[in-house]
């Protein structure tokens, strides 16, 4: 089945195909059947587990320090230091362009300017840390950490309550948490990717909430974003069989209101809910084994 021009791009950018690889002079549409999905070898999985555990531990340590009065730049500073201490590289920095010196970064055109994504309240994803953005009681913030350790990527995120959450903040956050759990449980060997999107969509909509469509989970390993594309709603145009050895993320973004989003045209990264209502997200990197899904991004600290 070919990718439609209005479908999410196969590269995992979250953009529509027509605005990404479907643009003029970009690669032509490719039948999904001939796209390569990486199956990890045993030696590769050793490295993958290390990277994923590191990302999970960094996320855990950073989230423990979040409280009212902390800036999102503080979170970026913590993540950067913890990443460099471990001998890894913060994968978001200057993405999708070439890595840069994290101590003295040179951000090239279109590159993400920070080491972590911090998405507060109505920001769905790809929020840019800033010393001017001070977290206050009642906020929710998603912290999205990705590490490149020895050429292998680990990717995980969590939405955190800042102080005491309100009713809507708790509803959207706990629904997103449950959606991730259900999605992982549905990721069974020799089942279909569409099963993951189906259970997530059914649960979120049963709570009256929206499931973001433009941004998705993705394959991951020796590249940050790869096949397969993991939609959080039942999109058969990106469907494929789930096979042992596959590693990919599941990262549902759940909104209080509409599922539709809006990209900030000034920075080219920050994604808002279209109606400016709350959004929450949780993410794990998983490995498909013959017995079922294994979560790779479980913290050990």
C-alpha positions in Angstrom: 0.0 0.0 0.0 1.5 3.3 -1.0 1.8 6.3 1.2 -0.8 9.0 0.5 0.3 12.6 0.2 -1.7 13.5 3.3 -0.5 10.5 5.4 2.3 11.0 8.0 5.7 10.8 6.3 7.4 7.4 6.5 10.6 9.0 8.0 8.9 9.6 11.3 9.2 13.4 11.2 5.5 13.7 12.0 4.9 15.9 9.0 2.5 15.0 6.2 4.3 13.2 3.4 3.6 16.0 0.9 5.5 18.4 3.2 8.4 16.1 3.9 9.8 13.4 1.6 7.0 14.1 -0.9 8.3 17.6 -1.7 9.8 18.4 -5.0 13.3 16.8 -5.4 12.7 14.6 -2.4 12.6 10.8 -2.7 9.5 9.4 -4.5 6.8 7.4 -2.6 7.9 3.9 -1.9 5.7 0.9 -1.4 5.8 -0.1 2.3 6.3 -3.7 1.4 9.8 -3.0 0.1 10.9 -0.7 2.9 13.4 -2.3 5.2 12.6 -2.8 8.9 15.7 -3.5 11.0 15.8 -6.8 12.9 18.3 -6.4 15.8 21.0 -9.0 16.3 22.0 -10.3 19.7 25.2 -8.2 19.9 23.2 -5.1 18.8 20.6 -5.7 21.4 23.3 -5.5 24.1 24.2 -2.0 23.0 20.5 -1.1 22.5 19.7 -2.1 26.1 22.6 0.1 27.4 21.4 3.1 25.5 17.8 2.7 26.5 18.6 2.1 30.1 20.7 5.3 30.1 17.9 7.3 28.6 15.5 5.9 31.2 17.8 6.8 34.1 18.4 10.3 32.8 14.7 10.8 32.5 14.1 9.5 36.0 16.7 11.7 37.6 15.5 14.8 35.8 11.9 14.2 36.6 12.6 13.8 40.3 13.9 17.4 40.4 10.9 19.0 38.7 8.9 21.3 41.0 7.3 24.8 40.9 10.0 27.4 40.2 12.1 25.2 37.9 12.7 26.5 34.4 12.6 24.2 31.4 16.1 25.3 30.7 17.1 23.8 34.1 15.7 20.5 32.8 17.8 20.8 29.6 20.9 21.5 31.7 20.3 18.5 33.8 19.7 16.2 30.9 22.8 17.5 29.0 25.1 17.0 32.0 23.8 13.5 32.8 24.1 12.5 29.1 27.7 13.8 28.8 28.8 12.2 32.1 27.7 8.8 30.6 29.8 9.4 27.5 26.7 9.7 25.3 25.3 12.4 23.0 21.9 14.1 23.4 20.2 13.1 20.2 17.8 16.0 19.8 20.6 18.5 19.7 20.8 19.9 16.1 18.5 17.1 14.9 18.0 16.2 12.0 21.3 17.7 11.1 24.8 16.4 12.0 25.8 16.2 15.7 27.5 19.3 17.1 29.7 20.1 20.1 27.2 19.9 22.9 29.3 22.3 25.1 29.5 24.9 22.3 26.7 23.9 19.9 26.4 25.4 16.5 22.8 24.8 15.4 22.5 24.6 11.7 19.4 25.6 9.7 16.4 23.6 10.8 18.2 21.9 13.7 16.6 21.5 17.1 18.4 23.9 19.4 18.4 22.0 22.7 19.3 18.6 24.2 15.8 17.6 25.4 12.2 18.4 24.5 10.1 20.0 27.3 6.4 20.3 26.3 4.3 22.2 28.8 0.5 22.1 29.1 -1.0 22.8 25.6 2.3 21.9 23.9 2.0 18.4 22.4 5.6 17.7 21.6 9.0 19.2 20.6 8.8 22.0 23.1 12.0 24.0 23.3 13.5 24.6 26.8 13.9 28.2 27.9 15.2 30.0 31.0 12.1 32.2 30.6 9.7 29.3 30.9 9.2 28.8 34.7 7.0 25.9 35.7 4.3 26.7 38.2 1.9 24.8 40.4 -0.7 22.9 38.4 1.3 22.7 35.2 2.1 19.4 33.4 5.3 19.0 31.5 6.4 16.2 29.2 10.2 15.5 29.2 11.4 13.6 26.2 14.9 12.2 26.4 16.9 10.5 23.6 20.5 9.3 24.0 23.0 8.2 21.4 25.4 5.8 23.1 28.0 4.1 21.0 25.8 4.6 17.9 22.6 3.2 19.4 19.6 5.3 20.3 17.3 5.1 23.4 14.1 7.2 23.5 11.7 7.7 26.3 9.4 10.4 27.7 7.1 11.1 30.6 4.5 13.7 31.6 5.1 15.0 35.1 2.8 16.9 37.4 4.2 20.2 38.7 2.8 20.6 42.2 -0.9 19.7 42.4 -2.7 18.9 39.1 -6.2 20.0 38.2 -9.0 17.7 37.2 -8.3 18.0 33.4 -4.5 17.7 33.9 -5.0 14.5 35.8 -7.5 13.1 33.3 -5.3 13.7 30.2 -2.1 12.5 32.0 -3.5 9.3 33.4 -5.3 8.5 30.1 -2.0 8.9 28.2 -0.2 6.7 30.7 -2.9 4.0 30.3 -2.8 4.3 26.5 0.9 3.6 26.5 0.4 0.5 28.7 -2.4 -0.8 26.4 -0.3 -0.1 23.3 2.6 -2.1 24.6 0.4 -5.0 25.6 -1.0 -5.1 22.0 2.5 -5.3 20.5 2.5 -9.0 20.2 4.7 -11.0 17.8 3.0 -11.8 14.5 0.1 -9.4 15.2 -0.2 -6.1 13.4 0.9 -2.6 14.1 -2.7 -1.4 13.5 -3.7 -3.3 16.6 -1.6 -0.9 18.7 -3.3 2.1 17.3 -6.7 0.5 17.7 -6.5 -0.1 21.4 -5.0 3.3 22.1 -7.6 5.1 20.1 -10.5 3.1 21.6 -9.4 3.8 25.2 -8.7 7.5 24.7 -11.9 8.2 22.9 -13.9 6.3 25.5 -12.7 9.0 27.9 -13.8 11.7 25.5 -10.2 12.7 24.6 -8.4 13.1 21.2 -5.5 11.1 19.9 -2.9 13.1 17.9 -2.5 11.7 14.4 0.3 13.9 12.9 3.1 12.6 15.2 3.8 8.9 15.7 6.0 6.3 17.2 8.8 5.0 15.1 11.5 2.3 14.6 14.7 3.0 16.4 18.1 1.5 16.7 21.3 2.7 14.9 19.1 5.6 13.6 16.9 7.9 15.6 13.9 7.5 13.4 13.3 4.5 11.1 10.7 2.1 9.9 8.1 1.1 11.1 5.9 4.1 11.7 3.7 3.4 14.7 0.5 5.3 14.5 -1.6 5.7 17.7 -4.9 5.3 15.8 -5.8 2.6 13.3 -4.1 3.7 10.2 -3.8 0.8 7.7 -1.6 2.7 5.3 1.3 2.3 7.8 0.4 -1.2 8.9 2.8 -4.2 8.9 3.3 -7.4 10.7 5.1 -7.2 14.1 8.1 -9.5 14.2 10.6 -10.6 16.8 13.7 -8.5 16.8 12.0 -5.3 15.9 12.6 -2.2 18.2 10.3 0.8 18.1 8.7 3.4 20.2 5.1 3.8 21.3 4.4 7.3 22.4 0.7 8.3 22.3 0.0 12.0 22.6 -3.5 12.5 24.1 -5.4 15.8 24.1 -8.2 17.1 26.2 -10.0 18.5 23.1 -9.4 18.0 19.4 -6.7 15.7 18.1 -5.6 18.4 15.7 -2.4 20.2 16.2 -0.6 23.4 15.0 3.1 23.9 14.4 4.6 27.1 15.6 5.8 28.9 12.5 8.3 31.0 14.4 10.5 28.2 15.7 9.5 25.4 13.3 9.4 22.9 16.2 6.9 23.5 18.9 3.6 21.7 18.3 0.5 23.0 20.1 -3.0 21.6 20.4 -5.1 23.4 17.8 -7.6 24.5 20.5 -4.9 25.2 23.1 -6.2 22.6 25.5 -4.0 20.3 27.5 -2.0 17.4 26.0 0.0 14.6 27.7 2.4 11.9 26.4 4.3 8.9 27.6 6.8 6.9 25.6 8.9 3.7 25.8 11.2 2.0 23.4 10.3 -1.6 23.2 11.8 -4.8 21.8 9.6 -7.5 20.3 10.6 -11.0 21.5 9.1 -14.4 20.7 7.3 -14.2 24.0 6.0 -10.6 23.7 7.0 -7.0 24.1 10.0 -6.1 26.3 10.2 -2.5 27.6 13.9 -1.4 27.1 13.5 2.0 28.8 12.9 1.0 32.4 15.0 3.0 34.8 17.4 1.2 37.2 18.0 4.2 39.6 
